[in-house]
Amino acid sequence: MSEENAAVPADEEPRHVLVLPDRDAAEEAATELAARFGLREEPQLVRDALAGEDDAEDAQWLLVLTAAAGDLDPAELDAFAGEWDGWREEP
């Protein structure tokens, strides 16, 4: 089976994606998220450049949480992201 067709293990599939306005907010939120929710796994920090933009200042940052992070309440995560002017999206 090729890698392209390989199934992603269930514990590595994205469960929650938090969208943050900048890298500083994302890094602070990642640290606080792990502490506040007692995550079993650190969230993955991903730069999401806006269409047509190359400048890092014009990028959103994503915190991607997989099933391995544990069971988390979507409403609590949305409120948490809001503390950094962000929001939660469905993966």
MMTF fields as JSON, N, C-alpha, C and O atoms, coordinates in Angstrom:
{
  "mmtfVersion": "1.0.0",
  "mmtfProducer": "UNKNOWN",
  "numBonds": 363,
  "numAtoms": 364,
  "numGroups": 91,
  "numChains": 1,
  "numModels": 1,
  "chainsPerModel": [1],
  "groupsPerChain": [91],
  "chainIdList": ["A"],
  "bondAtomList": [4, 2, 8, 6, 12, 10, 16, 14, 20, 18, 24, 22, 28, 26, 32, 30, 36, 34, 40, 38, 44, 42, 48, 46, 52, 50, 56, 54, 60, 58, 64, 62, 68, 66, 72, 70, 76, 74, 80, 78, 84, 82, 88, 86, 92, 90, 96, 94, 100, 98, 104, 102, 108, 106, 112, 110, 116, 114, 120, 118, 124, 122, 128, 126, 132, 130, 136, 134, 140, 138, 144, 142, 148, 146, 152, 150, 156, 154, 160, 158, 164, 162, 168, 166, 172, 170, 176, 174, 180, 178, 184, 182, 188, 186, 192, 190, 196, 194, 200, 198, 204, 202, 208, 206, 212, 210, 216, 214, 220, 218, 224, 222, 228, 226, 232, 230, 236, 234, 240, 238, 244, 242, 248, 246, 252, 250, 256, 254, 260, 258, 264, 262, 268, 266, 272, 270, 276, 274, 280, 278, 284, 282, 288, 286, 292, 290, 296, 294, 300, 298, 304, 302, 308, 306, 312, 310, 316, 314, 320, 318, 324, 322, 328, 326, 332, 330, 336, 334, 340, 338, 344, 342, 348, 346, 352, 350, 356, 354, 360, 358],
  "bondOrderList": [1, 1, 1, 1, 1, 1, 1, 1, 1, 1, 1, 1, 1, 1, 1, 1, 1, 1, 1, 1, 1, 1, 1, 1, 1, 1, 1, 1, 1, 1, 1, 1, 1, 1, 1, 1, 1, 1, 1, 1, 1, 1, 1, 1, 1, 1, 1, 1, 1, 1, 1, 1, 1, 1, 1, 1, 1, 1, 1, 1, 1, 1, 1, 1, 1, 1, 1, 1, 1, 1, 1, 1, 1, 1, 1, 1, 1, 1, 1, 1, 1, 1, 1, 1, 1, 1, 1, 1, 1, 1],
  "groupList": [{"groupName": "MET", "atomNameList": ["N", "CA", "C", "O"], "elementList": ["N", "C", "C", "O"], "formalChargeList": [0, 0, 0, 0], "bondAtomList": [1, 0, 2, 1, 3, 2], "bondOrderList": [1, 1, 2], "singleLetterCode": "M", "chemCompType": "L-PEPTIDE LINKING"}, {"groupName": "SER", "atomNameList": ["N", "CA", "C", "O"], "elementList": ["N", "C", "C", "O"], "formalChargeList": [0, 0, 0, 0], "bondAtomList": [1, 0, 2, 1, 3, 2], "bondOrderList": [1, 1, 2], "singleLetterCode": "S", "chemCompType": "L-PEPTIDE LINKING"}, {"groupName": "GLU", "atomNameList": ["N", "CA", "C", "O"], "elementList": ["N", "C", "C", "O"], "formalChargeList": [0, 0, 0, 0], "bondAtomList": [1, 0, 2, 1, 3, 2], "bondOrderList": [1, 1, 2], "singleLetterCode": "E", "chemCompType": "L-PEPTIDE LINKING"}, {"groupName": "ASN", "atomNameList": ["N", "CA", "C", "O"], "elementList": ["N", "C", "C", "O"], "formalChargeList": [0, 0, 0, 0], "bondAtomList": [1, 0, 2, 1, 3, 2], "bondOrderList": [1, 1, 2], "singleLetterCode": "N", "chemCompType": "L-PEPTIDE LINKING"}, {"groupName": "ALA", "atomNameList": ["N", "CA", "C", "O"], "elementList": ["N", "C", "C", "O"], "formalChargeList": [0, 0, 0, 0], "bondAtomList": [1, 0, 2, 1, 3, 2], "bondOrderList": [1, 1, 2], "singleLetterCode": "A", "chemCompType": "L-PEPTIDE LINKING"}, {"groupName": "VAL", "atomNameList": ["N", "CA", "C", "O"], "elementList": ["N", "C", "C", "O"], "formalChargeList": [0, 0, 0, 0], "bondAtomList": [1, 0, 2, 1, 3, 2], "bondOrderList": [1, 1, 2], "singleLetterCode": "V", "chemCompType": "L-PEPTIDE LINKING"}, {"groupName": "PRO", "atomNameList": ["N", "CA", "C", "O"], "elementList": ["N", "C", "C", "O"], "formalChargeList": [0, 0, 0, 0], "bondAtomList": [1, 0, 2, 1, 3, 2], "bondOrderList": [1, 1, 2], "singleLetterCode": "P", "chemCompType": "L-PEPTIDE LINKING"}, {"groupName": "ASP", "atomNameList": ["N", "CA", "C", "O"], "elementList": ["N", "C", "C", "O"], "formalChargeList": [0, 0, 0, 0], "bondAtomList": [1, 0, 2, 1, 3, 2], "bondOrderList": [1, 1, 2], "singleLetterCode": "D", "chemCompType": "L-PEPTIDE LINKING"}, {"groupName": "ARG", "atomNameList": ["N", "CA", "C", "O"], "elementList": ["N", "C", "C", "O"], "formalChargeList": [0, 0, 0, 0], "bondAtomList": [1, 0, 2, 1, 3, 2], "bondOrderList": [1, 1, 2], "singleLetterCode": "R", "chemCompType": "L-PEPTIDE LINKING"}, {"groupName": "HIS", "atomNameList": ["N", "CA", "C", "O"], "elementList": ["N", "C", "C", "O"], "formalChargeList": [0, 0, 0, 0], "bondAtomList": [1, 0, 2, 1, 3, 2], "bondOrderList": [1, 1, 2], "singleLetterCode": "H", "chemCompType": "L-PEPTIDE LINKING"}, {"groupName": "LEU", "atomNameList": ["N", "CA", "C", "O"], "elementList": ["N", "C", "C", "O"], "formalChargeList": [0, 0, 0, 0], "bondAtomList": [1, 0, 2, 1, 3, 2], "bondOrderList": [1, 1, 2], "singleLetterCode": "L", "chemCompType": "L-PEPTIDE LINKING"}, {"groupName": "THR", "atomNameList": ["N", "CA", "C", "O"], "elementList": ["N", "C", "C", "O"], "formalChargeList": [0, 0, 0, 0], "bondAtomList": [1, 0, 2, 1, 3, 2], "bondOrderList": [1, 1, 2], "singleLetterCode": "T", "chemCompType": "L-PEPTIDE LINKING"}, {"groupName": "PHE", "atomNameList": ["N", "CA", "C", "O"], "elementList": ["N", "C", "C", "O"], "formalChargeList": [0, 0, 0, 0], "bondAtomList": [1, 0, 2, 1, 3, 2], "bondOrderList": [1, 1, 2], "singleLetterCode": "F", "chemCompType": "L-PEPTIDE LINKING"}, {"groupName": "GLY", "atomNameList": ["N", "CA", "C", "O"], "elementList": ["N", "C", "C", "O"], "formalChargeList": [0, 0, 0, 0], "bondAtomList": [1, 0, 2, 1, 3, 2], "bondOrderList": [1, 1, 2], "singleLetterCode": "G", "chemCompType": "PEPTIDE LINKING"}, {"groupName": "GLN", "atomNameList": ["N", "CA", "C", "O"], "elementList": ["N", "C", "C", "O"], "formalChargeList": [0, 0, 0, 0], "bondAtomList": [1, 0, 2, 1, 3, 2], "bondOrderList": [1, 1, 2], "singleLetterCode": "Q", "chemCompType": "L-PEPTIDE LINKING"}, {"groupName": "TRP", "atomNameList": ["N", "CA", "C", "O"], "elementList": ["N", "C", "C", "O"], "formalChargeList": [0, 0, 0, 0], "bondAtomList": [1, 0, 2, 1, 3, 2], "bondOrderList": [1, 1, 2], "singleLetterCode": "W", "chemCompType": "L-PEPTIDE LINKING"}],
  "groupTypeList": [0, 1, 2, 2, 3, 4, 4, 5, 6, 4, 7, 2, 2, 6, 8, 9, 5, 10, 5, 10, 6, 7, 8, 7, 4, 4, 2, 2, 4, 4, 11, 2, 10, 4, 4, 8, 12, 13, 10, 8, 2, 2, 6, 14, 10, 5, 8, 7, 4, 10, 4, 13, 2, 7, 7, 4, 2, 7, 4, 14, 15, 10, 10, 5, 10, 11, 4, 4, 4, 13, 7, 10, 7, 6, 4, 2, 10, 7, 4, 12, 4, 13, 2, 15, 7, 13, 15, 8, 2, 2, 6],
  "groupIdList": [1, 2, 3, 4, 5, 6, 7, 8, 9, 10, 11, 12, 13, 14, 15, 16, 17, 18, 19, 20, 21, 22, 23, 24, 25, 26, 27, 28, 29, 30, 31, 32, 33, 34, 35, 36, 37, 38, 39, 40, 41, 42, 43, 44, 45, 46, 47, 48, 49, 50, 51, 52, 53, 54, 55, 56, 57, 58, 59, 60, 61, 62, 63, 64, 65, 66, 67, 68, 69, 70, 71, 72, 73, 74, 75, 76, 77, 78, 79, 80, 81, 82, 83, 84, 85, 86, 87, 88, 89, 90, 91],
  "secStructList": [7, 7, 4, 4, 4, 7, 7, 7, 7, 4, 4, 4, 1, 3, 3, 3, 3, 3, 3, 3, 1, 1, 2, 2, 2, 2, 2, 2, 2, 2, 2, 2, 2, 2, 2, 2, 2, 6, 7, 1, 1, 7, 7, 3, 3, 3, 3, 3, 3, 7, 6, 6, 7, 7, 7, 4, 4, 4, 3, 3, 3, 3, 3, 3, 3, 3, 4, 4, 4, 7, 7, 7, 7, 2, 2, 2, 2, 2, 2, 2, 2, 2, 6, 6, 6, 7, 3, 3, 3, 7, 7],
  "xCoordList": [0.851, 0.0, 0.901, 1.873, 0.58, 1.391, 1.064, 0.007, 2.002, 1.774, 0.558, -0.139, 0.284, -0.853, -2.163, -3.118, -2.216, -3.447, -3.46, -4.451, -2.38, -2.3, -3.269, -3.391, -3.944, -4.876, -4.097, -3.066, -4.605, -4.012, -4.524, -5.733, -3.633, -4.102, -5.105, -4.954, -6.116, -7.195, -6.697, -7.278, -5.626, -5.145, -4.333, -3.938, -4.072, -3.327, -4.209, -3.733, -5.483, -6.393, -6.711, -6.904, -6.766, -7.128, -8.529, -9.465, -8.671, -9.972, -10.463, -11.659, -9.515, -9.854, -8.769, -7.594, -9.171, -8.23, -8.582, -9.701, -7.619, -7.806, -7.046, -5.869, -7.716, -7.12, -6.757, -7.612, -5.482, -4.984, -4.43, -3.976, -4.462, -4.1, -2.612, -2.257, -1.735, -0.305, 0.483, -0.057, 1.772, 2.622, 2.741, 2.678, 2.913, 3.04, 1.809, 1.923, 0.634, -0.606, -0.687, -1.091, -0.308, -0.379, 0.572, 0.209, 1.787, 2.75, 2.289, 2.387, 1.784, 1.271, 0.071, -0.043, -0.819, -2.017, -1.654, -2.275, -0.665, -0.256, 0.235, -0.103, 1.028, 1.542, 0.407, 0.326, -0.468, -1.589, -2.577, -3.125, -2.803, -3.733, -3.286, -4.089, -2.005, -1.473, -1.633, -1.992, -1.365, -1.465, -2.92, -3.247, -3.773, -5.159, -5.959, -6.761, -5.746, -6.545, -5.819, -6.379, -4.584, -3.839, -3.681, -3.925, -3.276, -3.158, -2.126, -1.089, -2.435, -1.483, -0.455, 0.597, -0.766, 0.108, 0.055, -1.007, 1.219, 1.276, 0.528, 0.581, -0.17, -0.798, 0.264, 1.343, -0.054, 0.858, 0.631, -0.51, 1.693, 1.64, 1.918, 2.956, 0.988, 1.093, 0.82, -0.169, 1.697, 1.49, 0.55, 0.767, -0.498, -1.482, -1.478, -2.199, -0.666, -0.565, -1.886, -2.513, -2.295, -3.505, -3.241, -2.112, -4.245, -4.095, -3.376, -3.774, -2.308, -1.575, -0.612, -0.008, -0.449, 0.429, 1.655, 1.541, 2.828, 4.065, 4.616, 5.47, 4.153, 4.656, 4.116, 2.911, 4.985, 4.567, 3.588, 2.811, 3.615, 2.678, 1.247, 0.297, 1.094, -0.224, -0.64, -1.36, -0.199, -0.519, -1.31, -1.114, -2.204, -2.853, -2.043, -1.335, -2.153, -1.467, -2.511, -3.49, -2.297, -3.24, -2.627, -1.441, -3.452, -3.094, -3.95, -5.177, -3.295, -4.0, -3.897, -2.804, -5.055, -5.122, -5.653, -6.69, -4.95, -5.385, -6.122, -6.187, -6.667, -7.369, -6.446, -6.901, -5.146, -4.182, -4.105, -3.623, -4.576, -4.565, -5.602, -5.514, -6.58, -7.612, -8.954, -9.05, -9.992, -11.337, -11.48, -11.324, -11.776, -11.902, -13.242, -13.722, -13.841, -15.139, -14.973, -14.248, -15.631, -15.496, -15.87, -15.214, -16.897, -17.308, -16.228, -15.958, -15.62, -14.541, -13.344, -12.706, -13.031, -11.911, -12.198, -11.298, -13.438, -13.799, -13.652, -13.122, -14.121, -13.978, -12.501, -12.083, -11.72, -10.283, -9.624, -8.879, -9.887, -9.3, -9.706, -8.915, -10.92, -11.396, -10.577, -10.528, -9.929, -9.072, -7.869, -7.243, -7.545, -6.43, -6.949, -6.218, -8.21, -8.842, -8.848, -8.696, -9.024, -9.08, -10.417, -11.353, -10.495, -11.701, -11.353, -10.227, -12.33, -12.173, -12.878, -13.978, -12.232, -12.842, -12.89, -12.072, -13.858, -13.918, -12.799, -12.608, -12.059, -10.989, -11.554, -10.796],
  "yCoordList": [-1.167, 0.0, 1.234, 1.293, 2.222, 3.434, 4.321, 4.201, 5.219, 6.143, 7.005, 7.361, 7.353, 8.208, 7.558, 8.245, 6.238, 5.527, 4.94, 4.343, 5.11, 4.55, 5.273, 6.497, 4.517, 5.103, 5.752, 5.243, 6.867, 7.555, 6.861, 6.679, 6.467, 5.843, 6.748, 7.97, 6.153, 6.913, 7.916, 8.993, 7.586, 8.508, 9.659, 10.563, 9.638, 10.721, 11.605, 12.601, 11.254, 12.068, 13.35, 13.316, 14.482, 15.731, 15.637, 15.206, 16.041, 16.071, 17.502, 17.778, 18.412, 19.815, 20.67, 20.304, 21.801, 22.76, 24.127, 24.612, 24.741, 26.091, 27.047, 26.834, 28.091, 29.084, 30.308, 30.886, 30.7, 31.823, 32.89, 32.565, 34.161, 35.246, 35.385, 35.922, 34.915, 35.068, 34.019, 33.298, 33.959, 32.92, 33.067, 32.076, 34.291, 34.49, 33.975, 33.279, 34.32, 33.855, 32.342, 31.715, 31.747, 30.292, 29.586, 28.579, 30.113, 29.487, 29.599, 28.635, 30.775, 30.954, 30.046, 29.413, 29.989, 29.161, 27.685, 26.954, 27.233, 25.823, 25.447, 24.383, 26.32, 26.065, 26.039, 25.14, 27.037, 27.132, 25.989, 25.455, 25.615, 24.534, 23.234, 22.53, 22.923, 21.698, 21.718, 20.708, 22.873, 22.98, 22.934, 22.215, 23.691, 23.809, 22.529, 22.155, 21.856, 20.683, 19.37, 18.3, 19.433, 18.217, 17.289, 16.087, 17.848, 17.064, 15.951, 16.111, 14.835, 13.728, 13.942, 13.302, 14.854, 15.121, 16.617, 17.236, 17.188, 18.604, 18.833, 17.987, 19.969, 20.269, 20.582, 21.079, 20.288, 20.582, 22.022, 22.428, 22.794, 24.193, 24.262, 23.788, 24.855, 24.891, 26.302, 26.923, 26.808, 28.115, 27.931, 27.062, 28.748, 28.676, 30.0, 30.926, 30.1, 31.344, 31.623, 30.72, 32.862, 33.252, 33.243, 33.47, 32.99, 32.862, 34.06, 35.205, 33.786, 34.836, 35.618, 36.577, 35.246, 35.992, 35.165, 33.988, 35.78, 35.103, 35.602, 34.946, 36.725, 37.364, 36.652, 36.423, 36.311, 35.627, 36.466, 35.921, 37.769, 38.64, 38.418, 38.721, 37.884, 37.664, 36.203, 35.696, 35.545, 34.127, 33.922, 34.621, 32.954, 32.482, 31.283, 30.654, 30.981, 29.812, 28.864, 29.283, 27.6, 26.572, 25.717, 25.388, 25.372, 24.36, 23.149, 23.194, 22.073, 20.863, 19.847, 19.474, 19.406, 18.414, 17.111, 17.097, 16.029, 14.72, 13.992, 14.463, 12.855, 12.042, 11.655, 11.449, 11.555, 11.194, 12.252, 11.97, 13.466, 14.533, 14.275, 14.838, 13.429, 13.12, 13.688, 14.406, 13.364, 13.85, 15.268, 15.514, 16.186, 17.591, 18.122, 17.737, 18.994, 19.57, 20.675, 21.642, 20.545, 21.551, 22.973, 23.937, 23.107, 24.435, 25.05, 26.248, 24.236, 24.741, 25.169, 26.178, 24.4, 24.76, 26.051, 26.868, 26.238, 27.459, 28.669, 29.705, 28.532, 29.617, 29.883, 31.034, 28.813, 28.948, 29.721, 30.668, 29.332, 30.018, 31.488, 32.342, 31.787, 33.161, 34.049, 35.264, 33.45, 34.225, 34.799, 35.748, 34.23, 34.714, 35.271, 35.299, 35.712, 36.23, 35.202, 35.543, 33.942, 32.871, 32.143, 32.612, 31.001, 30.21, 28.757, 28.441, 27.88, 26.46, 26.15, 26.639, 25.326, 24.862, 23.349, 22.686, 22.81, 21.368, 20.987, 21.671, 19.929, 19.518, 18.958, 18.568],
  "zCoordList": [0.0, 0.0, 0.0, 0.752, -0.842, -0.88, 0.304, 0.923, 0.606, 1.72, 1.482, 2.432, 0.225, -0.085, 0.302, 0.664, 0.227, 0.526, 1.937, 2.358, 2.648, 3.995, 4.919, 4.874, 5.744, 6.697, 7.839, 8.278, 8.3, 9.447, 10.696, 10.842, 11.606, 12.848, 13.565, 13.566, 14.167, 14.793, 15.822, 15.956, 16.559, 17.582, 17.006, 17.742, 15.672, 15.043, 14.164, 13.62, 14.019, 13.233, 13.999, 15.214, 13.292, 13.977, 14.569, 13.896, 15.827, 16.485, 16.639, 16.549, 16.875, 17.085, 16.435, 16.439, 15.881, 15.329, 15.91, 15.744, 16.59, 17.108, 16.196, 15.907, 15.751, 14.855, 15.688, 16.359, 15.643, 16.419, 15.473, 14.376, 15.886, 14.977, 14.665, 13.616, 15.549, 15.299, 16.075, 16.913, 15.769, 16.366, 17.888, 18.616, 18.358, 19.808, 20.542, 21.552, 20.03, 20.654, 20.612, 21.591, 19.486, 19.341, 20.305, 20.913, 20.442, 21.354, 22.798, 23.557, 23.185, 24.548, 24.788, 25.837, 23.807, 23.947, 24.047, 24.819, 23.285, 23.331, 24.725, 25.244, 25.322, 26.669, 27.685, 28.521, 27.601, 28.537, 28.327, 29.291, 27.082, 26.759, 27.417, 28.029, 27.288, 27.895, 29.407, 30.012, 30.019, 31.474, 31.949, 32.892, 31.303, 31.756, 31.555, 32.411, 30.427, 30.112, 30.386, 30.153, 30.876, 31.205, 30.015, 30.115, 28.903, 27.681, 27.816, 28.46, 27.198, 27.155, 26.057, 26.046, 25.126, 23.991, 23.679, 23.731, 23.353, 22.994, 21.68, 20.787, 21.55, 20.265, 19.217, 19.538, 17.976, 16.868, 16.44, 16.22, 16.321, 15.907, 14.412, 13.95, 13.648, 12.192, 11.693, 12.083, 10.829, 10.194, 9.02, 8.176, 8.962, 7.89, 7.145, 7.518, 6.089, 5.321, 4.627, 4.074, 4.66, 3.963, 2.459, 2.025, 1.691, 0.239, -0.353, -0.141, -1.1, -1.792, -0.932, -1.412, 0.318, 1.216, 1.564, 1.908, 1.473, 1.846, 3.172, 3.769, 3.631, 4.84, 6.08, 6.19, 6.991, 8.221, 9.031, 9.815, 8.854, 9.57, 9.097, 9.818, 7.879, 7.306, 7.409, 6.549, 8.435, 8.611, 9.884, 10.879, 9.836, 11.044, 11.509, 10.723, 12.766, 13.312, 13.858, 14.476, 13.628, 14.052, 15.156, 15.126, 16.118, 17.108, 16.769, 16.865, 16.373, 15.958, 17.079, 17.505, 17.548, 18.623, 18.045, 17.382, 18.293, 17.82, 18.932, 20.068, 18.594, 19.585, 20.732, 21.857, 20.448, 21.492, 22.59, 23.687, 22.306, 23.311, 24.397, 25.488, 24.104, 25.08, 24.662, 23.666, 25.425, 25.138, 25.678, 26.874, 24.78, 25.152, 24.675, 23.609, 25.45, 25.126, 24.075, 24.311, 22.927, 21.873, 22.33, 21.935, 23.142, 23.614, 24.513, 24.43, 25.36, 26.217, 25.384, 25.684, 24.328, 23.456, 22.691, 22.495, 22.262, 21.547, 22.474, 22.072, 23.706, 24.679, 24.973, 25.095, 25.086, 25.326, 24.189, 24.44, 22.943, 21.783, 21.762, 21.362, 22.186, 22.238, 23.155, 22.963, 24.157, 25.058, 24.316, 24.787, 23.162, 22.332, 21.001, 20.011, 20.981, 19.761, 18.649, 17.477, 19.017, 18.053, 18.132, 18.779, 17.472, 17.459, 17.168, 16.783, 17.355, 17.065, 15.76, 15.505, 14.929, 13.689, 13.688, 14.326, 12.965, 12.759, 11.8, 10.794, 12.073, 11.141, 9.85, 8.963]
}
